Amino acid sequence: IKLARHFIGLQTLGLTLKRCYREMVMLLVFICVAMAIFSALSQLLENGLDLGTKNKDYASIPTACWWVIIS
């Protein structure tokens, strides 16, 4: 934070984030909703409806969510 005093680019970034925090929150909400939808969808597609065949990488929705995050 102290570096922002010396660099105009950091000051500009700070002012931009301060002025449009609502849009940033809305963007984060959209990303989280999309992540939840795609992780549930990927878990369903990888495991399918047959519970006899288990894929360890997509054993649950939180592990599929981790796959969505790192992808």
mmCIF file as Biopython writes it, N, C-alpha, C and O atoms, coordinates in Angstrom:
data_model
#
loop_
_atom_site.group_PDB
_atom_site.id
_atom_site.type_symbol
_atom_site.label_atom_id
_atom_site.label_alt_id
_atom_site.label_comp_id
_atom_site.label_asym_id
_atom_site.label_entity_id
_atom_site.label_seq_id
_atom_site.pdbx_PDB_ins_code
_atom_site.Cartn_x
_atom_site.Cartn_y
_atom_site.Cartn_z
_atom_site.occupancy
_atom_site.B_iso_or_equiv
_atom_site.auth_seq_id
_atom_site.auth_asym_id
_atom_site.pdbx_PDB_model_num
ATOM 1   N N  . ILE A ? 1  ? 0.830   -1.187  0.000   1.0 0.0 1  A 1 
ATOM 2   C CA . ILE A ? 1  ? 0.000   0.000   0.000   1.0 0.0 1  A 1 
ATOM 3   C C  . ILE A ? 1  ? 0.874   1.250   0.000   1.0 0.0 1  A 1 
ATOM 4   O O  . ILE A ? 1  ? 0.518   2.269   -0.592  1.0 0.0 1  A 1 
ATOM 5   N N  . LYS A ? 2  ? 2.015   1.158   0.668   1.0 0.0 2  A 1 
ATOM 6   C CA . LYS A ? 2  ? 2.902   2.317   0.705   1.0 0.0 2  A 1 
ATOM 7   C C  . LYS A ? 2  ? 3.537   2.580   -0.653  1.0 0.0 2  A 1 
ATOM 8   O O  . LYS A ? 2  ? 3.925   3.710   -0.949  1.0 0.0 2  A 1 
ATOM 9   N N  . LEU A ? 3  ? 3.644   1.548   -1.477  1.0 0.0 3  A 1 
ATOM 10  C CA . LEU A ? 3  ? 4.210   1.737   -2.813  1.0 0.0 3  A 1 
ATOM 11  C C  . LEU A ? 3  ? 3.293   2.569   -3.703  1.0 0.0 3  A 1 
ATOM 12  O O  . LEU A ? 3  ? 3.750   3.181   -4.668  1.0 0.0 3  A 1 
ATOM 13  N N  . ALA A ? 4  ? 1.995   2.593   -3.381  1.0 0.0 4  A 1 
ATOM 14  C CA . ALA A ? 4  ? 1.045   3.343   -4.199  1.0 0.0 4  A 1 
ATOM 15  C C  . ALA A ? 4  ? 1.328   4.837   -4.163  1.0 0.0 4  A 1 
ATOM 16  O O  . ALA A ? 4  ? 0.906   5.567   -5.060  1.0 0.0 4  A 1 
ATOM 17  N N  . ARG A ? 5  ? 2.029   5.298   -3.148  1.0 0.0 5  A 1 
ATOM 18  C CA . ARG A ? 5  ? 2.368   6.718   -3.078  1.0 0.0 5  A 1 
ATOM 19  C C  . ARG A ? 5  ? 3.335   7.121   -4.192  1.0 0.0 5  A 1 
ATOM 20  O O  . ARG A ? 5  ? 3.323   8.258   -4.664  1.0 0.0 5  A 1 
ATOM 21  N N  . HIS A ? 6  ? 4.161   6.177   -4.596  1.0 0.0 6  A 1 
ATOM 22  C CA . HIS A ? 6  ? 5.236   6.484   -5.540  1.0 0.0 6  A 1 
ATOM 23  C C  . HIS A ? 6  ? 4.911   6.118   -6.989  1.0 0.0 6  A 1 
ATOM 24  O O  . HIS A ? 6  ? 5.525   6.650   -7.914  1.0 0.0 6  A 1 
ATOM 25  N N  . PHE A ? 7  ? 3.957   5.222   -7.188  1.0 0.0 7  A 1 
ATOM 26  C CA . PHE A ? 7  ? 3.646   4.766   -8.544  1.0 0.0 7  A 1 
ATOM 27  C C  . PHE A ? 7  ? 2.250   5.224   -8.937  1.0 0.0 7  A 1 
ATOM 28  O O  . PHE A ? 7  ? 1.270   4.906   -8.263  1.0 0.0 7  A 1 
ATOM 29  N N  . ILE A ? 8  ? 2.165   5.966   -10.021 1.0 0.0 8  A 1 
ATOM 30  C CA . ILE A ? 8  ? 0.877   6.501   -10.480 1.0 0.0 8  A 1 
ATOM 31  C C  . ILE A ? 8  ? -0.025  5.383   -10.987 1.0 0.0 8  A 1 
ATOM 32  O O  . ILE A ? 8  ? -1.250  5.487   -10.909 1.0 0.0 8  A 1 
ATOM 33  N N  . GLY A ? 9  ? 0.570   4.321   -11.501 1.0 0.0 9  A 1 
ATOM 34  C CA . GLY A ? 9  ? -0.234  3.192   -11.986 1.0 0.0 9  A 1 
ATOM 35  C C  . GLY A ? 9  ? -0.980  2.508   -10.856 1.0 0.0 9  A 1 
ATOM 36  O O  . GLY A ? 9  ? -2.140  2.129   -11.021 1.0 0.0 9  A 1 
ATOM 37  N N  . LEU A ? 10 ? -0.336  2.344   -9.714  1.0 0.0 10 A 1 
ATOM 38  C CA . LEU A ? 10 ? -1.003  1.749   -8.561  1.0 0.0 10 A 1 
ATOM 39  C C  . LEU A ? 10 ? -2.073  2.675   -7.997  1.0 0.0 10 A 1 
ATOM 40  O O  . LEU A ? 10 ? -3.103  2.204   -7.512  1.0 0.0 10 A 1 
ATOM 41  N N  . GLN A ? 11 ? -1.847  3.968   -8.053  1.0 0.0 11 A 1 
ATOM 42  C CA . GLN A ? 11 ? -2.869  4.917   -7.608  1.0 0.0 11 A 1 
ATOM 43  C C  . GLN A ? 11 ? -4.100  4.836   -8.505  1.0 0.0 11 A 1 
ATOM 44  O O  . GLN A ? 11 ? -5.236  4.860   -8.030  1.0 0.0 11 A 1 
ATOM 45  N N  . THR A ? 12 ? -3.853  4.741   -9.799  1.0 0.0 12 A 1 
ATOM 46  C CA . THR A ? 12 ? -4.955  4.637   -10.749 1.0 0.0 12 A 1 
ATOM 47  C C  . THR A ? 12 ? -5.738  3.344   -10.540 1.0 0.0 12 A 1 
ATOM 48  O O  . THR A ? 12 ? -6.968  3.347   -10.589 1.0 0.0 12 A 1 
ATOM 49  N N  . LEU A ? 13 ? -5.034  2.245   -10.307 1.0 0.0 13 A 1 
ATOM 50  C CA . LEU A ? 13 ? -5.686  0.967   -10.050 1.0 0.0 13 A 1 
ATOM 51  C C  . LEU A ? 13 ? -6.515  1.032   -8.773  1.0 0.0 13 A 1 
ATOM 52  O O  . LEU A ? 13 ? -7.639  0.532   -8.743  1.0 0.0 13 A 1 
ATOM 53  N N  . GLY A ? 14 ? -5.982  1.636   -7.728  1.0 0.0 14 A 1 
ATOM 54  C CA . GLY A ? 14 ? -6.720  1.770   -6.475  1.0 0.0 14 A 1 
ATOM 55  C C  . GLY A ? 14 ? -7.967  2.615   -6.629  1.0 0.0 14 A 1 
ATOM 56  O O  . GLY A ? 14 ? -9.021  2.261   -6.100  1.0 0.0 14 A 1 
ATOM 57  N N  . LEU A ? 15 ? -7.869  3.730   -7.344  1.0 0.0 15 A 1 
ATOM 58  C CA . LEU A ? 15 ? -9.044  4.575   -7.570  1.0 0.0 15 A 1 
ATOM 59  C C  . LEU A ? 15 ? -10.091 3.876   -8.426  1.0 0.0 15 A 1 
ATOM 60  O O  . LEU A ? 15 ? -11.291 4.029   -8.200  1.0 0.0 15 A 1 
ATOM 61  N N  . THR A ? 16 ? -9.632  3.110   -9.407  1.0 0.0 16 A 1 
ATOM 62  C CA . THR A ? 16 ? -10.565 2.379   -10.257 1.0 0.0 16 A 1 
ATOM 63  C C  . THR A ? 16 ? -11.317 1.333   -9.456  1.0 0.0 16 A 1 
ATOM 64  O O  . THR A ? 16 ? -12.533 1.200   -9.595  1.0 0.0 16 A 1 
ATOM 65  N N  . LEU A ? 17 ? -10.606 0.585   -8.616  1.0 0.0 17 A 1 
ATOM 66  C CA . LEU A ? 17 ? -11.262 -0.425  -7.792  1.0 0.0 17 A 1 
ATOM 67  C C  . LEU A ? 17 ? -12.201 0.213   -6.766  1.0 0.0 17 A 1 
ATOM 68  O O  . LEU A ? 17 ? -13.243 -0.357  -6.442  1.0 0.0 17 A 1 
ATOM 69  N N  . LYS A ? 18 ? -11.844 1.367   -6.265  1.0 0.0 18 A 1 
ATOM 70  C CA . LYS A ? 18 ? -12.693 2.052   -5.296  1.0 0.0 18 A 1 
ATOM 71  C C  . LYS A ? 18 ? -13.984 2.550   -5.943  1.0 0.0 18 A 1 
ATOM 72  O O  . LYS A ? 18 ? -15.053 2.490   -5.335  1.0 0.0 18 A 1 
ATOM 73  N N  . ARG A ? 19 ? -13.880 3.036   -7.168  1.0 0.0 19 A 1 
ATOM 74  C CA . ARG A ? 19 ? -15.047 3.621   -7.826  1.0 0.0 19 A 1 
ATOM 75  C C  . ARG A ? 19 ? -15.998 2.580   -8.407  1.0 0.0 19 A 1 
ATOM 76  O O  . ARG A ? 19 ? -17.192 2.847   -8.546  1.0 0.0 19 A 1 
ATOM 77  N N  . CYS A ? 20 ? -15.495 1.417   -8.743  1.0 0.0 20 A 1 
ATOM 78  C CA . CYS A ? 20 ? -16.378 0.416   -9.374  1.0 0.0 20 A 1 
ATOM 79  C C  . CYS A ? 20 ? -16.370 -0.898  -8.596  1.0 0.0 20 A 1 
ATOM 80  O O  . CYS A ? 20 ? -16.263 -1.977  -9.179  1.0 0.0 20 A 1 
ATOM 81  N N  . TYR A ? 21 ? -16.486 -0.791  -7.271  1.0 0.0 21 A 1 
ATOM 82  C CA . TYR A ? 21 ? -16.502 -2.004  -6.464  1.0 0.0 21 A 1 
ATOM 83  C C  . TYR A ? 21 ? -17.785 -2.796  -6.672  1.0 0.0 21 A 1 
ATOM 84  O O  . TYR A ? 21 ? -17.765 -4.021  -6.549  1.0 0.0 21 A 1 
ATOM 85  N N  . ARG A ? 22 ? -18.894 -2.142  -6.981  1.0 0.0 22 A 1 
ATOM 86  C CA . ARG A ? 22 ? -20.145 -2.871  -7.226  1.0 0.0 22 A 1 
ATOM 87  C C  . ARG A ? 22 ? -20.031 -3.766  -8.447  1.0 0.0 22 A 1 
ATOM 88  O O  . ARG A ? 22 ? -20.494 -4.907  -8.434  1.0 0.0 22 A 1 
ATOM 89  N N  . GLU A ? 23 ? -19.423 -3.258  -9.484  1.0 0.0 23 A 1 
ATOM 90  C CA . GLU A ? 23 ? -19.245 -4.059  -10.694 1.0 0.0 23 A 1 
ATOM 91  C C  . GLU A ? 23 ? -18.304 -5.230  -10.442 1.0 0.0 23 A 1 
ATOM 92  O O  . GLU A ? 23 ? -18.500 -6.319  -10.980 1.0 0.0 23 A 1 
ATOM 93  N N  . MET A ? 24 ? -17.277 -5.000  -9.617  1.0 0.0 24 A 1 
ATOM 94  C CA . MET A ? 24 ? -16.348 -6.091  -9.294  1.0 0.0 24 A 1 
ATOM 95  C C  . MET A ? 24 ? -17.052 -7.182  -8.483  1.0 0.0 24 A 1 
ATOM 96  O O  . MET A ? 24 ? -16.817 -8.370  -8.705  1.0 0.0 24 A 1 
ATOM 97  N N  . VAL A ? 25 ? -17.904 -6.786  -7.558  1.0 0.0 25 A 1 
ATOM 98  C CA . VAL A ? 25 ? -18.660 -7.763  -6.771  1.0 0.0 25 A 1 
ATOM 99  C C  . VAL A ? 25 ? -19.610 -8.532  -7.673  1.0 0.0 25 A 1 
ATOM 100 O O  . VAL A ? 25 ? -19.759 -9.746  -7.530  1.0 0.0 25 A 1 
ATOM 101 N N  . MET A ? 26 ? -20.252 -7.835  -8.598  1.0 0.0 26 A 1 
ATOM 102 C CA . MET A ? 26 ? -21.159 -8.501  -9.525  1.0 0.0 26 A 1 
ATOM 103 C C  . MET A ? 26 ? -20.401 -9.489  -10.415 1.0 0.0 26 A 1 
ATOM 104 O O  . MET A ? 26 ? -20.900 -10.577 -10.700 1.0 0.0 26 A 1 
ATOM 105 N N  . LEU A ? 27 ? -19.208 -9.115  -10.848 1.0 0.0 27 A 1 
ATOM 106 C CA . LEU A ? 27 ? -18.383 -10.020 -11.645 1.0 0.0 27 A 1 
ATOM 107 C C  . LEU A ? 27 ? -18.008 -11.265 -10.845 1.0 0.0 27 A 1 
ATOM 108 O O  . LEU A ? 27 ? -18.055 -12.376 -11.373 1.0 0.0 27 A 1 
ATOM 109 N N  . LEU A ? 28 ? -17.639 -11.091 -9.582  1.0 0.0 28 A 1 
ATOM 110 C CA . LEU A ? 28 ? -17.303 -12.230 -8.733  1.0 0.0 28 A 1 
ATOM 111 C C  . LEU A ? 28 ? -18.506 -13.135 -8.503  1.0 0.0 28 A 1 
ATOM 112 O O  . LEU A ? 28 ? -18.360 -14.356 -8.457  1.0 0.0 28 A 1 
ATOM 113 N N  . VAL A ? 29 ? -19.692 -12.552 -8.358  1.0 0.0 29 A 1 
ATOM 114 C CA . VAL A ? 29 ? -20.903 -13.363 -8.195  1.0 0.0 29 A 1 
ATOM 115 C C  . VAL A ? 29 ? -21.165 -14.182 -9.451  1.0 0.0 29 A 1 
ATOM 116 O O  . VAL A ? 29 ? -21.477 -15.369 -9.363  1.0 0.0 29 A 1 
ATOM 117 N N  . PHE A ? 30 ? -21.043 -13.559 -10.618 1.0 0.0 30 A 1 
ATOM 118 C CA . PHE A ? 30 ? -21.238 -14.291 -11.868 1.0 0.0 30 A 1 
ATOM 119 C C  . PHE A ? 30 ? -20.230 -15.428 -12.020 1.0 0.0 30 A 1 
ATOM 120 O O  . PHE A ? 30 ? -20.582 -16.519 -12.468 1.0 0.0 30 A 1 
ATOM 121 N N  . ILE A ? 31 ? -18.992 -15.174 -11.650 1.0 0.0 31 A 1 
ATOM 122 C CA . ILE A ? 31 ? -17.971 -16.207 -11.750 1.0 0.0 31 A 1 
ATOM 123 C C  . ILE A ? 31 ? -18.270 -17.359 -10.796 1.0 0.0 31 A 1 
ATOM 124 O O  . ILE A ? 31 ? -18.110 -18.524 -11.160 1.0 0.0 31 A 1 
ATOM 125 N N  . CYS A ? 32 ? -18.699 -17.042 -9.586  1.0 0.0 32 A 1 
ATOM 126 C CA . CYS A ? 32 ? -19.015 -18.099 -8.613  1.0 0.0 32 A 1 
ATOM 127 C C  . CYS A ? 32 ? -20.222 -18.930 -9.042  1.0 0.0 32 A 1 
ATOM 128 O O  . CYS A ? 32 ? -20.228 -20.149 -8.875  1.0 0.0 32 A 1 
ATOM 129 N N  . VAL A ? 33 ? -21.240 -18.275 -9.592  1.0 0.0 33 A 1 
ATOM 130 C CA . VAL A ? 33 ? -22.407 -19.014 -10.068 1.0 0.0 33 A 1 
ATOM 131 C C  . VAL A ? 33 ? -22.030 -19.912 -11.247 1.0 0.0 33 A 1 
ATOM 132 O O  . VAL A ? 33 ? -22.446 -21.069 -11.309 1.0 0.0 33 A 1 
ATOM 133 N N  . ALA A ? 34 ? -21.249 -19.382 -12.171 1.0 0.0 34 A 1 
ATOM 134 C CA . ALA A ? 34 ? -20.813 -20.201 -13.310 1.0 0.0 34 A 1 
ATOM 135 C C  . ALA A ? 34 ? -19.943 -21.357 -12.846 1.0 0.0 34 A 1 
ATOM 136 O O  . ALA A ? 34 ? -20.047 -22.461 -13.383 1.0 0.0 34 A 1 
ATOM 137 N N  . MET A ? 35 ? -19.085 -21.123 -11.856 1.0 0.0 35 A 1 
ATOM 138 C CA . MET A ? 35 ? -18.235 -22.185 -11.336 1.0 0.0 35 A 1 
ATOM 139 C C  . MET A ? 35 ? -19.079 -23.278 -10.684 1.0 0.0 35 A 1 
ATOM 140 O O  . MET A ? 35 ? -18.784 -24.461 -10.853 1.0 0.0 35 A 1 
ATOM 141 N N  . ALA A ? 36 ? -20.115 -22.908 -9.949  1.0 0.0 36 A 1 
ATOM 142 C CA . ALA A ? 36 ? -20.979 -23.910 -9.318  1.0 0.0 36 A 1 
ATOM 143 C C  . ALA A ? 36 ? -21.736 -24.718 -10.360 1.0 0.0 36 A 1 
ATOM 144 O O  . ALA A ? 36 ? -21.864 -25.936 -10.228 1.0 0.0 36 A 1 
ATOM 145 N N  . ILE A ? 37 ? -22.235 -24.058 -11.388 1.0 0.0 37 A 1 
ATOM 146 C CA . ILE A ? 37 ? -22.981 -24.766 -12.435 1.0 0.0 37 A 1 
ATOM 147 C C  . ILE A ? 37 ? -22.076 -25.711 -13.208 1.0 0.0 37 A 1 
ATOM 148 O O  . ILE A ? 37 ? -22.432 -26.869 -13.430 1.0 0.0 37 A 1 
ATOM 149 N N  . PHE A ? 38 ? -20.897 -25.223 -13.624 1.0 0.0 38 A 1 
ATOM 150 C CA . PHE A ? 38 ? -20.015 -26.066 -14.424 1.0 0.0 38 A 1 
ATOM 151 C C  . PHE A ? 38 ? -19.378 -27.187 -13.612 1.0 0.0 38 A 1 
ATOM 152 O O  . PHE A ? 38 ? -19.086 -28.246 -14.167 1.0 0.0 38 A 1 
ATOM 153 N N  . SER A ? 39 ? -19.154 -26.986 -12.318 1.0 0.0 39 A 1 
ATOM 154 C CA . SER A ? 39 ? -18.604 -28.075 -11.518 1.0 0.0 39 A 1 
ATOM 155 C C  . SER A ? 39 ? -19.643 -29.165 -11.310 1.0 0.0 39 A 1 
ATOM 156 O O  . SER A ? 39 ? -19.307 -30.349 -11.358 1.0 0.0 39 A 1 
ATOM 157 N N  . ALA A ? 40 ? -20.894 -28.794 -11.079 1.0 0.0 40 A 1 
ATOM 158 C CA . ALA A ? 40 ? -21.946 -29.801 -10.953 1.0 0.0 40 A 1 
ATOM 159 C C  . ALA A ? 40 ? -22.161 -30.532 -12.271 1.0 0.0 40 A 1 
ATOM 160 O O  . ALA A ? 40 ? -22.372 -31.744 -12.287 1.0 0.0 40 A 1 
ATOM 161 N N  . LEU A ? 41 ? -22.108 -29.801 -13.363 1.0 0.0 41 A 1 
ATOM 162 C CA . LEU A ? 41 ? -22.282 -30.414 -14.678 1.0 0.0 41 A 1 
ATOM 163 C C  . LEU A ? 41 ? -21.125 -31.344 -15.019 1.0 0.0 41 A 1 
ATOM 164 O O  . LEU A ? 41 ? -21.343 -32.433 -15.552 1.0 0.0 41 A 1 
ATOM 165 N N  . SER A ? 42 ? -19.898 -30.928 -14.718 1.0 0.0 42 A 1 
ATOM 166 C CA . SER A ? 42 ? -18.755 -31.792 -15.017 1.0 0.0 42 A 1 
ATOM 167 C C  . SER A ? 42 ? -18.757 -33.034 -14.136 1.0 0.0 42 A 1 
ATOM 168 O O  . SER A ? 42 ? -18.371 -34.108 -14.597 1.0 0.0 42 A 1 
ATOM 169 N N  . GLN A ? 43 ? -19.178 -32.916 -12.887 1.0 0.0 43 A 1 
ATOM 170 C CA . GLN A ? 43 ? -19.267 -34.078 -12.004 1.0 0.0 43 A 1 
ATOM 171 C C  . GLN A ? 43 ? -20.316 -35.045 -12.519 1.0 0.0 43 A 1 
ATOM 172 O O  . GLN A ? 43 ? -20.099 -36.257 -12.502 1.0 0.0 43 A 1 
ATOM 173 N N  . LEU A ? 44 ? -21.452 -34.530 -12.976 1.0 0.0 44 A 1 
ATOM 174 C CA . LEU A ? 44 ? -22.499 -35.385 -13.522 1.0 0.0 44 A 1 
ATOM 175 C C  . LEU A ? 44 ? -22.047 -36.061 -14.811 1.0 0.0 44 A 1 
ATOM 176 O O  . LEU A ? 44 ? -22.323 -37.242 -15.020 1.0 0.0 44 A 1 
ATOM 177 N N  . LEU A ? 45 ? -21.357 -35.324 -15.674 1.0 0.0 45 A 1 
ATOM 178 C CA . LEU A ? 45 ? -20.914 -35.911 -16.943 1.0 0.0 45 A 1 
ATOM 179 C C  . LEU A ? 45 ? -19.807 -36.943 -16.752 1.0 0.0 45 A 1 
ATOM 180 O O  . LEU A ? 45 ? -19.767 -37.941 -17.471 1.0 0.0 45 A 1 
ATOM 181 N N  . GLU A ? 46 ? -18.921 -36.720 -15.807 1.0 0.0 46 A 1 
ATOM 182 C CA . GLU A ? 46 ? -17.818 -37.659 -15.609 1.0 0.0 46 A 1 
ATOM 183 C C  . GLU A ? 46 ? -18.270 -38.921 -14.874 1.0 0.0 46 A 1 
ATOM 184 O O  . GLU A ? 46 ? -17.879 -40.027 -15.246 1.0 0.0 46 A 1 
ATOM 185 N N  . ASN A ? 47 ? -19.079 -38.764 -13.850 1.0 0.0 47 A 1 
ATOM 186 C CA . ASN A ? 47 ? -19.548 -39.942 -13.117 1.0 0.0 47 A 1 
ATOM 187 C C  . ASN A ? 47 ? -20.768 -40.554 -13.768 1.0 0.0 47 A 1 
ATOM 188 O O  . ASN A ? 47 ? -20.986 -41.761 -13.664 1.0 0.0 47 A 1 
ATOM 189 N N  . GLY A ? 48 ? -21.546 -39.762 -14.419 1.0 0.0 48 A 1 
ATOM 190 C CA . GLY A ? 48 ? -22.769 -40.255 -15.018 1.0 0.0 48 A 1 
ATOM 191 C C  . GLY A ? 48 ? -23.792 -40.583 -13.949 1.0 0.0 48 A 1 
ATOM 192 O O  . GLY A ? 48 ? -23.613 -40.258 -12.776 1.0 0.0 48 A 1 
ATOM 193 N N  . LEU A ? 49 ? -24.847 -41.219 -14.362 1.0 0.0 49 A 1 
ATOM 194 C CA . LEU A ? 49 ? -25.885 -41.598 -13.414 1.0 0.0 49 A 1 
ATOM 195 C C  . LEU A ? 49 ? -25.643 -42.977 -12.836 1.0 0.0 49 A 1 
ATOM 196 O O  . LEU A ? 49 ? -26.304 -43.365 -11.873 1.0 0.0 49 A 1 
ATOM 197 N N  . ASP A ? 50 ? -24.699 -43.732 -13.407 1.0 0.0 50 A 1 
ATOM 198 C CA . ASP A ? 50 ? -24.360 -45.056 -12.901 1.0 0.0 50 A 1 
ATOM 199 C C  . ASP A ? 50 ? -23.359 -44.902 -11.758 1.0 0.0 50 A 1 
ATOM 200 O O  . ASP A ? 50 ? -22.228 -44.471 -11.979 1.0 0.0 50 A 1 
ATOM 201 N N  . LEU A ? 51 ? -23.761 -45.245 -10.562 1.0 0.0 51 A 1 
ATOM 202 C CA . LEU A ? 51 ? -22.895 -45.067 -9.405  1.0 0.0 51 A 1 
ATOM 203 C C  . LEU A ? 51 ? -21.854 -46.171 -9.276  1.0 0.0 51 A 1 
ATOM 204 O O  . LEU A ? 51 ? -20.966 -46.076 -8.430  1.0 0.0 51 A 1 
ATOM 205 N N  . GLY A ? 52 ? -21.942 -47.215 -10.095 1.0 0.0 52 A 1 
ATOM 206 C CA . GLY A ? 52 ? -20.967 -48.299 -10.027 1.0 0.0 52 A 1 
ATOM 207 C C  . GLY A ? 52 ? -19.610 -47.896 -10.575 1.0 0.0 52 A 1 
ATOM 208 O O  . GLY A ? 52 ? -18.586 -48.384 -10.095 1.0 0.0 52 A 1 
ATOM 209 N N  . THR A ? 53 ? -19.576 -47.032 -11.551 1.0 0.0 53 A 1 
ATOM 210 C CA . THR A ? 53 ? -18.311 -46.567 -12.117 1.0 0.0 53 A 1 
ATOM 211 C C  . THR A ? 53 ? -17.947 -45.239 -11.486 1.0 0.0 53 A 1 
ATOM 212 O O  . THR A ? 53 ? -18.589 -44.222 -11.745 1.0 0.0 53 A 1 
ATOM 213 N N  . LYS A ? 54 ? -16.934 -45.252 -10.671 1.0 0.0 54 A 1 
ATOM 214 C CA . LYS A ? 54 ? -16.512 -44.030 -9.970  1.0 0.0 54 A 1 
ATOM 215 C C  . LYS A ? 54 ? -15.229 -43.498 -10.594 1.0 0.0 54 A 1 
ATOM 216 O O  . LYS A ? 54 ? -14.295 -44.257 -10.853 1.0 0.0 54 A 1 
ATOM 217 N N  . ASN A ? 55 ? -15.188 -42.221 -10.828 1.0 0.0 55 A 1 
ATOM 218 C CA . ASN A ? 55 ? -13.985 -41.537 -11.253 1.0 0.0 55 A 1 
ATOM 219 C C  . ASN A ? 55 ? -13.473 -40.761 -10.046 1.0 0.0 55 A 1 
ATOM 220 O O  . ASN A ? 55 ? -14.164 -39.872 -9.548  1.0 0.0 55 A 1 
ATOM 221 N N  . LYS A ? 56 ? -12.283 -41.081 -9.572  1.0 0.0 56 A 1 
ATOM 222 C CA . LYS A ? 56 ? -11.777 -40.471 -8.344  1.0 0.0 56 A 1 
ATOM 223 C C  . LYS A ? 56 ? -11.528 -38.979 -8.487  1.0 0.0 56 A 1 
ATOM 224 O O  . LYS A ? 56 ? -11.569 -38.246 -7.499  1.0 0.0 56 A 1 
ATOM 225 N N  . ASP A ? 57 ? -11.269 -38.517 -9.714  1.0 0.0 57 A 1 
ATOM 226 C CA . ASP A ? 57 ? -11.029 -37.089 -9.916  1.0 0.0 57 A 1 
ATOM 227 C C  . ASP A ? 57 ? -12.299 -36.263 -9.754  1.0 0.0 57 A 1 
ATOM 228 O O  . ASP A ? 57 ? -12.233 -35.080 -9.419  1.0 0.0 57 A 1 
ATOM 229 N N  . TYR A ? 58 ? -13.437 -36.870 -9.985  1.0 0.0 58 A 1 
ATOM 230 C CA . TYR A ? 58 ? -14.714 -36.168 -9.895  1.0 0.0 58 A 1 
ATOM 231 C C  . TYR A ? 58 ? -15.633 -36.879 -8.909  1.0 0.0 58 A 1 
ATOM 232 O O  . TYR A ? 58 ? -16.808 -37.091 -9.208  1.0 0.0 58 A 1 
ATOM 233 N N  . ALA A ? 59 ? -15.124 -37.248 -7.751  1.0 0.0 59 A 1 
ATOM 234 C CA . ALA A ? 59 ? -15.901 -38.007 -6.784  1.0 0.0 59 A 1 
ATOM 235 C C  . ALA A ? 59 ? -17.033 -37.188 -6.183  1.0 0.0 59 A 1 
ATOM 236 O O  . ALA A ? 59 ? -18.069 -37.744 -5.820  1.0 0.0 59 A 1 
ATOM 237 N N  . SER A ? 60 ? -16.855 -35.894 -6.072  1.0 0.0 60 A 1 
ATOM 238 C CA . SER A ? 60 ? -17.896 -35.045 -5.501  1.0 0.0 60 A 1 
ATOM 239 C C  . SER A ? 60 ? -17.895 -33.701 -6.230  1.0 0.0 60 A 1 
ATOM 240 O O  . SER A ? 60 ? -17.012 -33.412 -7.038  1.0 0.0 60 A 1 
ATOM 241 N N  . ILE A ? 61 ? -18.888 -32.905 -5.929  1.0 0.0 61 A 1 
ATOM 242 C CA . ILE A ? 61 ? -18.991 -31.590 -6.562  1.0 0.0 61 A 1 
ATOM 243 C C  . ILE A ? 61 ? -17.855 -30.666 -6.113  1.0 0.0 61 A 1 
ATOM 244 O O  . ILE A ? 61 ? -17.339 -29.922 -6.946  1.0 0.0 61 A 1 
ATOM 245 N N  . PRO A ? 62 ? -17.431 -30.672 -4.821  1.0 0.0 62 A 1 
ATOM 246 C CA . PRO A ? 62 ? -16.282 -29.817 -4.469  1.0 0.0 62 A 1 
ATOM 247 C C  . PRO A ? 62 ? -14.985 -30.194 -5.181  1.0 0.0 62 A 1 
ATOM 248 O O  . PRO A ? 62 ? -14.193 -29.310 -5.504  1.0 0.0 62 A 1 
ATOM 249 N N  . THR A ? 63 ? -14.746 -31.483 -5.435  1.0 0.0 63 A 1 
ATOM 250 C CA . THR A ? 63 ? -13.544 -31.844 -6.189  1.0 0.0 63 A 1 
ATOM 251 C C  . THR A ? 63 ? -13.667 -31.426 -7.657  1.0 0.0 63 A 1 
ATOM 252 O O  . THR A ? 63 ? -12.685 -31.030 -8.285  1.0 0.0 63 A 1 
ATOM 253 N N  . ALA A ? 64 ? -14.882 -31.519 -8.191  1.0 0.0 64 A 1 
ATOM 254 C CA . ALA A ? 64 ? -15.104 -31.018 -9.549  1.0 0.0 64 A 1 
ATOM 255 C C  . ALA A ? 64 ? -14.981 -29.505 -9.589  1.0 0.0 64 A 1 
ATOM 256 O O  . ALA A ? 64 ? -14.546 -28.941 -10.593 1.0 0.0 64 A 1 
ATOM 257 N N  . CYS A ? 65 ? -15.362 -28.842 -8.496  1.0 0.0 65 A 1 
ATOM 258 C CA . CYS A ? 65 ? -15.201 -27.397 -8.405  1.0 0.0 65 A 1 
ATOM 259 C C  . CYS A ? 65 ? -13.719 -27.025 -8.422  1.0 0.0 65 A 1 
ATOM 260 O O  . CYS A ? 65 ? -13.333 -26.033 -9.041  1.0 0.0 65 A 1 
ATOM 261 N N  . TRP A ? 66 ? -12.895 -27.813 -7.750  1.0 0.0 66 A 1 
ATOM 262 C CA . TRP A ? 66 ? -11.453 -27.579 -7.779  1.0 0.0 66 A 1 
ATOM 263 C C  . TRP A ? 66 ? -10.915 -27.742 -9.208  1.0 0.0 66 A 1 
ATOM 264 O O  . TRP A ? 66 ? -10.040 -26.988 -9.632  1.0 0.0 66 A 1 
ATOM 265 N N  . TRP A ? 67 ? -11.439 -28.727 -9.943  1.0 0.0 67 A 1 
ATOM 266 C CA . TRP A ? 67 ? -11.030 -28.900 -11.340 1.0 0.0 67 A 1 
ATOM 267 C C  . TRP A ? 67 ? -11.407 -27.671 -12.146 1.0 0.0 67 A 1 
ATOM 268 O O  . TRP A ? 67 ? -10.622 -27.222 -12.982 1.0 0.0 67 A 1 
ATOM 269 N N  . VAL A ? 68 ? -12.594 -27.114 -11.915 1.0 0.0 68 A 1 
ATOM 270 C CA . VAL A ? 68 ? -13.026 -25.919 -12.632 1.0 0.0 68 A 1 
ATOM 271 C C  . VAL A ? 68 ? -12.103 -24.734 -12.301 1.0 0.0 68 A 1 
ATOM 272 O O  . VAL A ? 68 ? -11.764 -23.947 -13.184 1.0 0.0 68 A 1 
ATOM 273 N N  . ILE A ? 69 ? -11.704 -24.611 -11.038 1.0 0.0 69 A 1 
ATOM 274 C CA . ILE A ? 69 ? -10.842 -23.503 -10.624 1.0 0.0 69 A 1 
ATOM 275 C C  . ILE A ? 69 ? -9.473  -23.593 -11.292 1.0 0.0 69 A 1 
ATOM 276 O O  . ILE A ? 69 ? -8.974  -22.592 -11.807 1.0 0.0 69 A 1 
ATOM 277 N N  . ILE A ? 70 ? -8.863  -24.768 -11.290 1.0 0.0 70 A 1 
ATOM 278 C CA . ILE A ? 70 ? -7.521  -24.877 -11.840 1.0 0.0 70 A 1 
ATOM 279 C C  . ILE A ? 70 ? -7.507  -24.943 -13.352 1.0 0.0 70 A 1 
ATOM 280 O O  . ILE A ? 70 ? -6.454  -24.792 -13.971 1.0 0.0 70 A 1 
ATOM 281 N N  . SER A ? 71 ? -8.661  -25.168 -13.952 1.0 0.0 71 A 1 
ATOM 282 C CA . SER A ? 71 ? -8.717  -25.186 -15.412 1.0 0.0 71 A 1 
ATOM 283 C C  . SER A ? 71 ? -8.894  -23.792 -15.915 1.0 0.0 71 A 1 
ATOM 284 O O  . SER A ? 71 ? -8.967  -23.577 -17.125 1.0 0.0 71 A 1 
#
